[in-house]
Amino acid sequence: MWQQQYLAVGPCHYVIGDTGPAGGIVFYVTDGGIHGLEAAPVDQSRAPWGCDGTAITGADSHTVGSGAQNTLDILAGCNEAGIAAKVADDYTLNGYSDWFLPSIDELTFMWANIGQGAAAPLTNAGGFVANFAYWSSSEISSNYVWVQYFNQNGNTVILGKFNNNGVRAIRAF
């Protein structure tokens, strides 16, 4: 009689710049690299934020970890077709469909860790369009939303919801 032996496999430990579990680019880690956030490897599209003139209840958090809930709040409060939150929510990669529009703080980490603000060799490892604004899920008012410019300065500014800006979905792992 023989015994089958199993190799004990623990959780994966990721670092900034790694390929994440869904095939995105890891840009934020916690718990020693066991958990974190990964960005889609490419932009999804350019789209309006949506519902210009309508305040979306709950979609105003800035913090890391709030993008998913902000996205749910946007989808619940704005049923316009083709909006940034819907584009991010519809994204699927390697069987993972739990993507969302990042909060402004999550976007800032993307710029600093895999965007134009990252130190070499990760400078713009995410392939972000230079000098281009990307939508956050962090609303300011019924007409304005925070965006992150992917340029050398990494400016965060407020733009009108009607603009067509970049959409780069992220997911938590």
VMD Tcl script that builds the backbone (N, CA, C; Angstrom):
set m [mol new atoms 519]
animate dup $m
set s [atomselect $m all]
$s set {name element resname resid chain x y z} {
  {N N MET 1 A 0.850 -1.176 0.000}
  {CA C MET 1 A 0.000 0.000 0.000}
  {C C MET 1 A 0.898 1.243 0.000}
  {N N TRP 2 A 0.564 2.188 -0.812}
  {CA C TRP 2 A 1.364 3.391 -0.909}
  {C C TRP 2 A 0.569 4.589 -0.414}
  {N N GLN 3 A 1.275 5.605 -0.014}
  {CA C GLN 3 A 0.628 6.838 0.439}
  {C C GLN 3 A 0.955 7.951 -0.545}
  {N N GLN 4 A -0.064 8.676 -0.885}
  {CA C GLN 4 A 0.155 9.822 -1.761}
  {C C GLN 4 A 0.541 11.010 -0.894}
  {N N GLN 5 A 1.579 11.693 -1.274}
  {CA C GLN 5 A 2.005 12.866 -0.521}
  {C C GLN 5 A 1.610 14.119 -1.288}
  {N N TYR 6 A 1.179 15.084 -0.538}
  {CA C TYR 6 A 0.776 16.355 -1.124}
  {C C TYR 6 A 1.740 17.437 -0.691}
  {N N LEU 7 A 2.122 18.225 -1.610}
  {CA C LEU 7 A 2.967 19.363 -1.308}
  {C C LEU 7 A 2.094 20.455 -0.725}
  {N N ALA 8 A 2.462 20.948 0.422}
  {CA C ALA 8 A 1.696 22.030 1.045}
  {C C ALA 8 A 1.945 23.307 0.252}
  {N N VAL 9 A 0.895 23.858 -0.249}
  {CA C VAL 9 A 0.998 25.074 -1.042}
  {C C VAL 9 A 0.310 26.198 -0.282}
  {N N GLY 10 A 1.029 27.235 -0.025}
  {CA C GLY 10 A 0.471 28.380 0.680}
  {C C GLY 10 A 0.002 29.431 -0.309}
  {N N PRO 11 A -0.440 30.557 0.211}
  {CA C PRO 11 A -0.911 31.626 -0.664}
  {C C PRO 11 A 0.243 32.243 -1.458}
  {N N CYS 12 A -0.079 32.769 -2.597}
  {CA C CYS 12 A 0.914 33.463 -3.410}
  {C C CYS 12 A 1.246 34.799 -2.767}
  {N N HIS 13 A 2.462 35.227 -2.922}
  {CA C HIS 13 A 2.897 36.527 -2.429}
  {C C HIS 13 A 3.292 37.364 -3.635}
  {N N TYR 14 A 2.571 38.444 -3.844}
  {CA C TYR 14 A 2.788 39.309 -4.999}
  {C C TYR 14 A 3.563 40.557 -4.588}
  {N N VAL 15 A 4.279 41.117 -5.545}
  {CA C VAL 15 A 4.925 42.413 -5.372}
  {C C VAL 15 A 4.465 43.323 -6.504}
  {N N ILE 16 A 4.638 44.611 -6.298}
  {CA C ILE 16 A 4.268 45.604 -7.305}
  {C C ILE 16 A 4.946 45.251 -8.638}
  {N N GLY 17 A 4.160 45.245 -9.703}
  {CA C GLY 17 A 4.678 44.947 -11.033}
  {C C GLY 17 A 4.475 43.509 -11.466}
  {N N ASP 18 A 4.150 42.617 -10.525}
  {CA C ASP 18 A 3.877 41.217 -10.883}
  {C C ASP 18 A 2.608 41.115 -11.717}
  {N N THR 19 A 2.479 40.011 -12.428}
  {CA C THR 19 A 1.212 39.674 -13.061}
  {C C THR 19 A 0.317 39.111 -11.966}
  {N N GLY 20 A -0.861 39.702 -11.823}
  {CA C GLY 20 A -1.783 39.299 -10.765}
  {C C GLY 20 A -2.524 38.017 -11.095}
  {N N PRO 21 A -3.359 37.557 -10.170}
  {CA C PRO 21 A -4.063 36.297 -10.356}
  {C C PRO 21 A -4.988 36.271 -11.576}
  {N N ALA 22 A -5.495 37.429 -11.991}
  {CA C ALA 22 A -6.379 37.474 -13.162}
  {C C ALA 22 A -5.630 37.829 -14.436}
  {N N GLY 23 A -4.339 38.134 -14.316}
  {CA C GLY 23 A -3.558 38.513 -15.490}
  {C C GLY 23 A -3.335 40.003 -15.623}
  {N N GLY 24 A -3.772 40.771 -14.614}
  {CA C GLY 24 A -3.529 42.207 -14.606}
  {C C GLY 24 A -2.149 42.515 -14.041}
  {N N ILE 25 A -1.890 43.786 -13.790}
  {CA C ILE 25 A -0.608 44.230 -13.247}
  {C C ILE 25 A -0.819 44.661 -11.805}
  {N N VAL 26 A -0.118 44.011 -10.877}
  {CA C VAL 26 A -0.248 44.328 -9.460}
  {C C VAL 26 A 0.323 45.720 -9.213}
  {N N PHE 27 A -0.490 46.577 -8.560}
  {CA C PHE 27 A -0.019 47.931 -8.270}
  {C C PHE 27 A -0.150 48.315 -6.805}
  {N N TYR 28 A -0.732 47.433 -5.997}
  {CA C TYR 28 A -0.907 47.720 -4.571}
  {C C TYR 28 A -0.988 46.382 -3.854}
  {N N VAL 29 A -0.242 46.232 -2.755}
  {CA C VAL 29 A -0.277 44.992 -1.996}
  {C C VAL 29 A -0.461 45.265 -0.511}
  {N N THR 30 A -1.080 44.291 0.157}
  {CA C THR 30 A -1.243 44.304 1.607}
  {C C THR 30 A -0.945 42.907 2.126}
  {N N ASP 31 A -0.880 42.769 3.429}
  {CA C ASP 31 A -0.682 41.461 4.060}
  {C C ASP 31 A 0.514 40.715 3.479}
  {N N GLY 32 A 1.620 41.422 3.314}
  {CA C GLY 32 A 2.826 40.798 2.811}
  {C C GLY 32 A 2.724 40.318 1.377}
  {N N GLY 33 A 1.808 40.887 0.614}
  {CA C GLY 33 A 1.655 40.523 -0.791}
  {C C GLY 33 A 0.607 39.459 -1.046}
  {N N ILE 34 A -0.096 39.038 -0.009}
  {CA C ILE 34 A -1.156 38.031 -0.186}
  {C C ILE 34 A -2.398 38.665 -0.813}
  {N N HIS 35 A -2.673 39.892 -0.449}
  {CA C HIS 35 A -3.825 40.616 -0.992}
  {C C HIS 35 A -3.354 41.902 -1.656}
  {N N GLY 36 A -4.221 42.450 -2.475}
  {CA C GLY 36 A -3.889 43.706 -3.119}
  {C C GLY 36 A -4.831 44.035 -4.251}
  {N N LEU 37 A -4.344 44.869 -5.149}
  {CA C LEU 37 A -5.123 45.320 -6.306}
  {C C LEU 37 A -4.295 45.119 -7.570}
  {N N GLU 38 A -4.973 44.718 -8.634}
  {CA C GLU 38 A -4.340 44.612 -9.934}
  {C C GLU 38 A -5.140 45.427 -10.942}
  {N N ALA 39 A -4.423 46.041 -11.866}
  {CA C ALA 39 A -5.030 46.829 -12.940}
  {C C ALA 39 A -5.101 45.986 -14.198}
  {N N ALA 40 A -6.158 46.173 -14.957}
  {CA C ALA 40 A -6.237 45.522 -16.265}
  {C C ALA 40 A -4.979 45.886 -17.048}
  {N N PRO 41 A -4.466 44.983 -17.881}
  {CA C PRO 41 A -3.225 45.262 -18.602}
  {C C PRO 41 A -3.365 46.284 -19.728}
  {N N VAL 42 A -4.589 46.615 -20.102}
  {CA C VAL 42 A -4.846 47.593 -21.162}
  {C C VAL 42 A -6.054 48.444 -20.778}
  {N N ASP 43 A -6.160 49.608 -21.412}
  {CA C ASP 43 A -7.351 50.441 -21.228}
  {C C ASP 43 A -8.561 49.719 -21.789}
  {N N GLN 44 A -9.719 49.954 -21.186}
  {CA C GLN 44 A -10.945 49.377 -21.716}
  {C C GLN 44 A -11.536 50.253 -22.807}
  {N N SER 45 A -11.524 51.557 -22.612}
  {CA C SER 45 A -12.057 52.476 -23.616}
  {C C SER 45 A -11.936 53.897 -23.106}
  {N N ARG 46 A -12.499 54.787 -23.875}
  {CA C ARG 46 A -12.757 56.161 -23.438}
  {C C ARG 46 A -14.263 56.264 -23.337}
  {N N ALA 47 A -14.739 56.873 -22.274}
  {CA C ALA 47 A -16.185 56.935 -22.049}
  {C C ALA 47 A -16.512 58.129 -21.166}
  {N N PRO 48 A -17.765 58.574 -21.201}
  {CA C PRO 48 A -18.185 59.579 -20.230}
  {C C PRO 48 A -18.391 58.915 -18.870}
  {N N TRP 49 A -18.294 59.680 -17.804}
  {CA C TRP 49 A -18.565 59.141 -16.470}
  {C C TRP 49 A -20.052 58.840 -16.354}
  {N N GLY 50 A -20.870 59.725 -16.930}
  {CA C GLY 50 A -22.312 59.495 -16.987}
  {C C GLY 50 A -23.119 60.292 -15.991}
  {N N CYS 51 A -24.400 60.419 -16.307}
  {CA C CYS 51 A -25.393 61.075 -15.447}
  {C C CYS 51 A -24.982 62.478 -15.018}
  {N N ASP 52 A -24.516 63.257 -15.989}
  {CA C ASP 52 A -24.169 64.648 -15.734}
  {C C ASP 52 A -25.394 65.369 -15.193}
  {N N GLY 53 A -25.225 66.073 -14.090}
  {CA C GLY 53 A -26.324 66.791 -13.452}
  {C C GLY 53 A -27.042 65.991 -12.372}
  {N N THR 54 A -26.647 64.747 -12.176}
  {CA C THR 54 A -27.271 63.896 -11.162}
  {C C THR 54 A -26.221 63.455 -10.144}
  {N N ALA 55 A -26.473 63.737 -8.874}
  {CA C ALA 55 A -25.585 63.260 -7.809}
  {C C ALA 55 A -25.879 61.786 -7.558}
  {N N ILE 56 A -24.827 60.983 -7.446}
  {CA C ILE 56 A -24.971 59.556 -7.212}
  {C C ILE 56 A -24.694 59.280 -5.738}
  {N N THR 57 A -25.710 58.891 -5.020}
  {CA C THR 57 A -25.584 58.632 -3.592}
  {C C THR 57 A -24.576 57.526 -3.325}
  {N N GLY 58 A -23.580 57.829 -2.483}
  {CA C GLY 58 A -22.611 56.834 -2.052}
  {C C GLY 58 A -21.354 56.751 -2.881}
  {N N ALA 59 A -21.316 57.339 -4.055}
  {CA C ALA 59 A -20.157 57.195 -4.950}
  {C C ALA 59 A -19.144 58.310 -4.743}
  {N N ASP 60 A -18.824 58.604 -3.484}
  {CA C ASP 60 A -17.942 59.737 -3.224}
  {C C ASP 60 A -16.708 59.400 -2.393}
  {N N SER 61 A -16.481 58.135 -2.118}
  {CA C SER 61 A -15.325 57.759 -1.313}
  {C C SER 61 A -14.045 57.844 -2.136}
  {N N HIS 62 A -12.971 58.234 -1.476}
  {CA C HIS 62 A -11.672 58.396 -2.129}
  {C C HIS 62 A -10.712 57.258 -1.804}
  {N N THR 63 A -10.929 56.554 -0.726}
  {CA C THR 63 A -9.934 55.672 -0.133}
  {C C THR 63 A -9.663 54.393 -0.925}
  {N N VAL 64 A -8.482 53.831 -0.680}
  {CA C VAL 64 A -8.156 52.520 -1.234}
  {C C VAL 64 A -9.129 51.515 -0.636}
  {N N GLY 65 A -9.715 50.710 -1.494}
  {CA C GLY 65 A -10.701 49.736 -1.054}
  {C C GLY 65 A -12.134 50.174 -1.264}
  {N N SER 66 A -12.340 51.403 -1.737}
  {CA C SER 66 A -13.707 51.903 -1.912}
  {C C SER 66 A -14.186 51.912 -3.361}
  {N N GLY 67 A -13.318 51.636 -4.310}
  {CA C GLY 67 A -13.693 51.687 -5.720}
  {C C GLY 67 A -14.809 50.725 -6.085}
  {N N ALA 68 A -14.778 49.527 -5.515}
  {CA C ALA 68 A -15.809 48.530 -5.837}
  {C C ALA 68 A -17.184 49.014 -5.397}
  {N N GLN 69 A -17.279 49.544 -4.176}
  {CA C GLN 69 A -18.581 50.029 -3.698}
  {C C GLN 69 A -19.008 51.272 -4.456}
  {N N ASN 70 A -18.078 52.180 -4.736}
  {CA C ASN 70 A -18.413 53.352 -5.546}
  {C C ASN 70 A -19.015 52.911 -6.885}
  {N N THR 71 A -18.389 51.904 -7.512}
  {CA C THR 71 A -18.862 51.415 -8.810}
  {C C THR 71 A -20.278 50.860 -8.693}
  {N N LEU 72 A -20.532 50.082 -7.654}
  {CA C LEU 72 A -21.892 49.555 -7.435}
  {C C LEU 72 A -22.889 50.697 -7.261}
  {N N ASP 73 A -22.493 51.729 -6.523}
  {CA C ASP 73 A -23.383 52.877 -6.310}
  {C C ASP 73 A -23.656 53.621 -7.621}
  {N N ILE 74 A -22.627 53.769 -8.455}
  {CA C ILE 74 A -22.813 54.426 -9.752}
  {C C ILE 74 A -23.787 53.625 -10.610}
  {N N LEU 75 A -23.584 52.325 -10.671}
  {CA C LEU 75 A -24.452 51.469 -11.487}
  {C C LEU 75 A -25.891 51.472 -10.980}
  {N N ALA 76 A -26.065 51.583 -9.671}
  {CA C ALA 76 A -27.416 51.624 -9.098}
  {C C ALA 76 A -28.102 52.970 -9.346}
  {N N GLY 77 A -27.297 54.041 -9.476}
  {CA C GLY 77 A -27.875 55.372 -9.598}
  {C C GLY 77 A -27.850 55.977 -10.988}
  {N N CYS 78 A -27.216 55.299 -11.932}
  {CA C CYS 78 A -27.099 55.843 -13.289}
  {C C CYS 78 A -27.247 54.707 -14.294}
  {N N ASN 79 A -28.314 54.743 -15.053}
  {CA C ASN 79 A -28.562 53.650 -16.004}
  {C C ASN 79 A -28.231 54.025 -17.454}
  {N N GLU 80 A -27.427 55.064 -17.647}
  {CA C GLU 80 A -27.017 55.431 -19.000}
  {C C GLU 80 A -26.114 54.344 -19.576}
  {N N ALA 81 A -26.252 54.089 -20.865}
  {CA C ALA 81 A -25.422 53.087 -21.545}
  {C C ALA 81 A -24.022 53.638 -21.782}
  {N N GLY 82 A -23.020 52.763 -21.747}
  {CA C GLY 82 A -21.665 53.108 -22.130}
  {C C GLY 82 A -20.887 53.967 -21.161}
  {N N ILE 83 A -21.332 54.087 -19.918}
  {CA C ILE 83 A -20.617 54.920 -18.944}
  {C C ILE 83 A -19.397 54.176 -18.403}
  {N N ALA 84 A -18.462 54.934 -17.855}
  {CA C ALA 84 A -17.193 54.381 -17.391}
  {C C ALA 84 A -17.370 53.243 -16.388}
  {N N ALA 85 A -18.253 53.403 -15.413}
  {CA C ALA 85 A -18.455 52.353 -14.404}
  {C C ALA 85 A -18.973 51.067 -15.042}
  {N N LYS 86 A -19.847 51.186 -16.025}
  {CA C LYS 86 A -20.387 50.004 -16.706}
  {C C LYS 86 A -19.311 49.324 -17.551}
  {N N VAL 87 A -18.482 50.121 -18.205}
  {CA C VAL 87 A -17.387 49.571 -19.004}
  {C C VAL 87 A -16.449 48.762 -18.101}
  {N N ALA 88 A -16.090 49.330 -16.942}
  {CA C ALA 88 A -15.206 48.625 -16.011}
  {C C ALA 88 A -15.887 47.378 -15.450}
  {N N ASP 89 A -17.144 47.501 -15.073}
  {CA C ASP 89 A -17.894 46.381 -14.496}
  {C C ASP 89 A -18.064 45.234 -15.497}
  {N N ASP 90 A -18.173 45.549 -16.767}
  {CA C ASP 90 A -18.358 44.526 -17.811}
  {C C ASP 90 A -17.065 43.829 -18.231}
  {N N TYR 91 A -15.931 44.347 -17.808}
  {CA C TYR 91 A -14.641 43.801 -18.235}
  {C C TYR 91 A -14.439 42.392 -17.674}
  {N N THR 92 A -13.918 41.508 -18.496}
  {CA C THR 92 A -13.575 40.148 -18.097}
  {C C THR 92 A -12.193 39.814 -18.654}
  {N N LEU 93 A -11.368 39.186 -17.817}
  {CA C LEU 93 A -10.045 38.769 -18.246}
  {C C LEU 93 A -9.730 37.429 -17.594}
  {N N ASN 94 A -9.402 36.450 -18.409}
  {CA C ASN 94 A -9.025 35.121 -17.921}
  {C C ASN 94 A -10.062 34.519 -16.974}
  {N N GLY 95 A -11.327 34.773 -17.274}
  {CA C GLY 95 A -12.412 34.218 -16.474}
  {C C GLY 95 A -12.776 35.038 -15.245}
  {N N TYR 96 A -12.067 36.114 -14.975}
  {CA C TYR 96 A -12.366 36.983 -13.835}
  {C C TYR 96 A -13.248 38.130 -14.293}
  {N N SER 97 A -14.391 38.283 -13.644}
  {CA C SER 97 A -15.343 39.320 -14.045}
  {C C SER 97 A -15.662 40.278 -12.891}
  {N N ASP 98 A -14.803 40.346 -11.894}
  {CA C ASP 98 A -15.043 41.179 -10.714}
  {C C ASP 98 A -14.266 42.496 -10.755}
  {N N TRP 99 A -14.203 43.101 -11.927}
  {CA C TRP 99 A -13.466 44.342 -12.128}
  {C C TRP 99 A -14.357 45.538 -11.817}
  {N N PHE 100 A -13.736 46.658 -11.477}
  {CA C PHE 100 A -14.488 47.870 -11.130}
  {C C PHE 100 A -13.680 49.115 -11.460}
  {N N LEU 101 A -14.348 50.267 -11.389}
  {CA C LEU 101 A -13.714 51.561 -11.631}
  {C C LEU 101 A -13.019 52.000 -10.344}
  {N N PRO 102 A -11.730 52.312 -10.395}
  {CA C PRO 102 A -10.993 52.632 -9.167}
  {C C PRO 102 A -11.402 53.959 -8.533}
  {N N SER 103 A -11.242 54.026 -7.207}
  {CA C SER 103 A -11.400 55.302 -6.504}
  {C C SER 103 A -10.209 56.194 -6.878}
  {N N ILE 104 A -10.264 57.463 -6.506}
  {CA C ILE 104 A -9.158 58.362 -6.853}
  {C C ILE 104 A -7.870 57.963 -6.141}
  {N N ASP 105 A -7.948 57.489 -4.896}
  {CA C ASP 105 A -6.731 57.053 -4.206}
  {C C ASP 105 A -6.150 55.800 -4.860}
  {N N GLU 106 A -7.010 54.895 -5.322}
  {CA C GLU 106 A -6.531 53.709 -6.038}
  {C C GLU 106 A -5.845 54.109 -7.335}
  {N N LEU 107 A -6.418 55.066 -8.048}
  {CA C LEU 107 A -5.797 55.566 -9.286}
  {C C LEU 107 A -4.442 56.214 -9.015}
  {N N THR 108 A -4.344 56.939 -7.913}
  {CA C THR 108 A -3.081 57.585 -7.568}
  {C C THR 108 A -2.002 56.539 -7.320}
  {N N PHE 109 A -2.347 55.438 -6.658}
  {CA C PHE 109 A -1.379 54.350 -6.484}
  {C C PHE 109 A -0.991 53.733 -7.831}
  {N N MET 110 A -1.945 53.632 -8.758}
  {CA C MET 110 A -1.618 53.119 -10.092}
  {C C MET 110 A -0.582 54.024 -10.756}
  {N N TRP 111 A -0.811 55.338 -10.720}
  {CA C TRP 111 A 0.125 56.286 -11.328}
  {C C TRP 111 A 1.505 56.165 -10.677}
  {N N ALA 112 A 1.537 56.087 -9.338}
  {CA C ALA 112 A 2.800 56.087 -8.608}
  {C C ALA 112 A 3.568 54.771 -8.715}
  {N N ASN 113 A 2.866 53.662 -8.900}
  {CA C ASN 113 A 3.518 52.351 -8.836}
  {C C ASN 113 A 3.709 51.647 -10.176}
  {N N ILE 114 A 2.822 51.911 -11.150}
  {CA C ILE 114 A 2.980 51.282 -12.476}
  {C C ILE 114 A 2.714 52.270 -13.607}
  {N N GLY 115 A 2.569 53.526 -13.263}
  {CA C GLY 115 A 2.341 54.576 -14.252}
  {C C GLY 115 A 3.579 55.430 -14.440}
  {N N GLN 116 A 3.360 56.627 -14.953}
  {CA C GLN 116 A 4.471 57.523 -15.234}
  {C C GLN 116 A 5.205 57.969 -13.970}
  {N N GLY 117 A 4.583 57.847 -12.805}
  {CA C GLY 117 A 5.225 58.229 -11.550}
  {C C GLY 117 A 6.079 57.147 -10.938}
  {N N ALA 118 A 6.057 55.942 -11.495}
  {CA C ALA 118 A 6.812 54.820 -10.935}
  {C C ALA 118 A 8.299 54.920 -11.267}
  {N N ALA 119 A 9.104 54.436 -10.343}
  {CA C ALA 119 A 10.543 54.379 -10.580}
  {C C ALA 119 A 10.842 53.274 -11.589}
  {N N ALA 120 A 11.927 53.448 -12.340}
  {CA C ALA 120 A 12.371 52.412 -13.273}
  {C C ALA 120 A 12.687 51.147 -12.469}
  {N N PRO 121 A 12.398 49.992 -12.948}
  {CA C PRO 121 A 11.963 49.643 -14.300}
  {C C PRO 121 A 10.448 49.620 -14.478}
  {N N LEU 122 A 9.684 50.083 -13.487}
  {CA C LEU 122 A 8.227 50.017 -13.585}
  {C C LEU 122 A 7.598 51.279 -14.156}
  {N N THR 123 A 8.405 52.240 -14.604}
  {CA C THR 123 A 7.858 53.477 -15.154}
  {C C THR 123 A 6.930 53.148 -16.319}
  {N N ASN 124 A 5.675 53.458 -16.126}
  {CA C ASN 124 A 4.597 53.206 -17.078}
  {C C ASN 124 A 4.511 51.745 -17.529}
  {N N ALA 125 A 4.755 50.828 -16.591}
  {CA C ALA 125 A 4.595 49.396 -16.869}
  {C C ALA 125 A 3.151 49.077 -17.259}
  {N N GLY 126 A 2.218 49.945 -16.854}
  {CA C GLY 126 A 0.818 49.744 -17.197}
  {C C GLY 126 A 0.446 50.207 -18.589}
  {N N GLY 127 A 1.362 50.841 -19.295}
  {CA C GLY 127 A 1.090 51.293 -20.658}
  {C C GLY 127 A 0.003 52.348 -20.743}
  {N N PHE 128 A -0.032 53.258 -19.786}
  {CA C PHE 128 A -1.052 54.303 -19.775}
  {C C PHE 128 A -0.751 55.362 -20.819}
  {N N VAL 129 A -1.787 55.926 -21.401}
  {CA C VAL 129 A -1.631 56.987 -22.390}
  {C C VAL 129 A -1.044 58.208 -21.686}
  {N N ALA 130 A 0.044 58.732 -22.200}
  {CA C ALA 130 A 0.716 59.877 -21.589}
  {C C ALA 130 A -0.154 61.122 -21.656}
  {N N ASN 131 A -0.117 61.890 -20.592}
  {CA C ASN 131 A -0.826 63.168 -20.500}
  {C C ASN 131 A -2.321 63.005 -20.744}
  {N N PHE 132 A -2.861 61.936 -20.236}
  {CA C PHE 132 A -4.272 61.608 -20.448}
  {C C PHE 132 A -4.942 61.399 -19.103}
  {N N ALA 133 A -6.208 61.800 -19.007}
  {CA C ALA 133 A -6.972 61.671 -17.764}
  {C C ALA 133 A -7.719 60.340 -17.735}
  {N N TYR 134 A -7.684 59.689 -16.576}
  {CA C TYR 134 A -8.421 58.451 -16.336}
  {C C TYR 134 A -9.455 58.699 -15.248}
  {N N TRP 135 A -10.657 58.168 -15.475}
  {CA C TRP 135 A -11.761 58.338 -14.539}
  {C C TRP 135 A -11.517 57.579 -13.243}
  {N N SER 136 A -11.928 58.206 -12.164}
  {CA C SER 136 A -12.071 57.504 -10.896}
  {C C SER 136 A -13.561 57.279 -10.668}
  {N N SER 137 A -13.884 56.517 -9.658}
  {CA C SER 137 A -15.281 56.318 -9.256}
  {C C SER 137 A -15.673 57.309 -8.168}
  {N N SER 138 A -14.791 58.257 -7.863}
  {CA C SER 138 A -15.002 59.209 -6.759}
  {C C SER 138 A -15.650 60.501 -7.259}
  {N N GLU 139 A -16.940 60.606 -7.031}
  {CA C GLU 139 A -17.713 61.772 -7.465}
  {C C GLU 139 A -17.492 62.938 -6.509}
  {N N ILE 140 A -17.516 64.146 -7.054}
  {CA C ILE 140 A -17.429 65.377 -6.262}
  {C C ILE 140 A -18.820 65.983 -6.073}
  {N N SER 141 A -19.577 66.041 -7.167}
  {CA C SER 141 A -20.903 66.657 -7.132}
  {C C SER 141 A -21.723 66.090 -8.294}
  {N N SER 142 A -22.869 66.674 -8.506}
  {CA C SER 142 A -23.732 66.206 -9.584}
  {C C SER 142 A -23.110 66.409 -10.969}
  {N N ASN 143 A -22.096 67.255 -11.065}
  {CA C ASN 143 A -21.478 67.544 -12.362}
  {C C ASN 143 A -19.999 67.188 -12.480}
  {N N TYR 144 A -19.337 66.900 -11.353}
  {CA C TYR 144 A -17.877 66.747 -11.383}
  {C C TYR 144 A -17.382 65.490 -10.670}
  {N N VAL 145 A -16.247 64.981 -11.184}
  {CA C VAL 145 A -15.633 63.754 -10.683}
  {C C VAL 145 A -14.117 63.944 -10.644}
  {N N TRP 146 A -13.455 63.254 -9.713}
  {CA C TRP 146 A -11.994 63.256 -9.668}
  {C C TRP 146 A -11.425 62.415 -10.807}
  {N N VAL 147 A -10.373 62.919 -11.439}
  {CA C VAL 147 A -9.623 62.155 -12.431}
  {C C VAL 147 A -8.143 62.208 -12.069}
  {N N GLN 148 A -7.411 61.231 -12.575}
  {CA C GLN 148 A -5.959 61.180 -12.399}
  {C C GLN 148 A -5.327 61.375 -13.759}
  {N N TYR 149 A -4.449 62.380 -13.857}
  {CA C TYR 149 A -3.688 62.553 -15.092}
  {C C TYR 149 A -2.458 61.666 -15.031}
  {N N PHE 150 A -2.244 60.901 -16.086}
  {CA C PHE 150 A -1.070 60.057 -16.178}
  {C C PHE 150 A -0.012 60.820 -16.969}
  {N N ASN 151 A 0.683 61.694 -16.227}
  {CA C ASN 151 A 1.774 62.491 -16.758}
  {C C ASN 151 A 2.893 62.483 -15.718}
  {N N GLN 152 A 3.925 63.237 -15.940}
  {CA C GLN 152 A 5.062 63.240 -15.008}
  {C C GLN 152 A 4.684 63.761 -13.620}
  {N N ASN 153 A 3.699 64.653 -13.542}
  {CA C ASN 153 A 3.316 65.245 -12.258}
  {C C ASN 153 A 2.254 64.452 -11.520}
  {N N GLY 154 A 1.483 63.647 -12.224}
  {CA C GLY 154 A 0.446 62.854 -11.574}
  {C C GLY 154 A -0.651 63.684 -10.943}
  {N N ASN 155 A -1.074 64.719 -11.640}
  {CA C ASN 155 A -2.095 65.616 -11.100}
  {C C ASN 155 A -3.432 64.911 -10.939}
  {N N THR 156 A -4.089 65.167 -9.809}
  {CA C THR 156 A -5.482 64.774 -9.650}
  {C C THR 156 A -6.296 66.049 -9.759}
  {N N VAL 157 A -7.279 66.038 -10.632}
  {CA C VAL 157 A -8.095 67.221 -10.871}
  {C C VAL 157 A -9.562 66.821 -10.962}
  {N N ILE 158 A -10.394 67.815 -11.032}
  {CA C ILE 158 A -11.836 67.602 -11.144}
  {C C ILE 158 A -12.261 67.938 -12.567}
  {N N LEU 159 A -13.001 67.023 -13.201}
  {CA C LEU 159 A -13.519 67.265 -14.546}
  {C C LEU 159 A -15.016 66.976 -14.587}
  {N N GLY 160 A -15.669 67.556 -15.592}
  {CA C GLY 160 A -17.094 67.331 -15.793}
  {C C GLY 160 A -17.393 65.911 -16.233}
  {N N LYS 161 A -18.518 65.396 -15.793}
  {CA C LYS 161 A -18.933 64.017 -16.075}
  {C C LYS 161 A -19.148 63.734 -17.560}
  {N N PHE 162 A -19.378 64.755 -18.344}
  {CA C PHE 162 A -19.679 64.577 -19.768}
  {C C PHE 162 A -18.434 64.283 -20.600}
  {N N ASN 163 A -17.239 64.545 -20.070}
  {CA C ASN 163 A -15.997 64.321 -20.810}
  {C C ASN 163 A -15.793 62.842 -21.123}
  {N N ASN 164 A -15.084 62.573 -22.202}
  {CA C ASN 164 A -14.668 61.211 -22.532}
  {C C ASN 164 A -13.242 61.018 -22.052}
  {N N ASN 165 A -13.083 60.272 -20.974}
  {CA C ASN 165 A -11.776 60.013 -20.404}
  {C C ASN 165 A -11.490 58.526 -20.395}
  {N N GLY 166 A -10.273 58.180 -20.021}
  {CA C GLY 166 A -9.855 56.791 -20.026}
  {C C GLY 166 A -10.498 55.966 -18.935}
  {N N VAL 167 A -10.721 54.697 -19.263}
  {CA C VAL 167 A -11.236 53.734 -18.300}
  {C C VAL 167 A -10.212 52.608 -18.177}
  {N N ARG 168 A -9.730 52.387 -16.973}
  {CA C ARG 168 A -8.830 51.269 -16.679}
  {C C ARG 168 A -9.393 50.566 -15.449}
  {N N ALA 169 A -9.962 49.411 -15.665}
  {CA C ALA 169 A -10.591 48.628 -14.601}
  {C C ALA 169 A -9.531 48.021 -13.684}
  {N N ILE 170 A -9.925 47.818 -12.431}
  {CA C ILE 170 A -9.069 47.138 -11.459}
  {C C ILE 170 A -9.889 46.088 -10.734}
  {N N ARG 171 A -9.203 45.217 -9.997}
  {CA C ARG 171 A -9.881 44.222 -9.159}
  {C C ARG 171 A -9.013 43.966 -7.931}
  {N N ALA 172 A -9.698 43.520 -6.884}
  {CA C ALA 172 A -9.012 43.150 -5.645}
  {C C ALA 172 A -8.742 41.654 -5.653}
  {N N PHE 173 A -7.648 41.253 -5.004}
  {CA C PHE 173 A -7.366 39.825 -4.853}
  {C C PHE 173 A -6.976 39.547 -3.420}
}
mol reanalyze $m
mol bondsrecalc $m
mol representation Tube
mol addrep $m
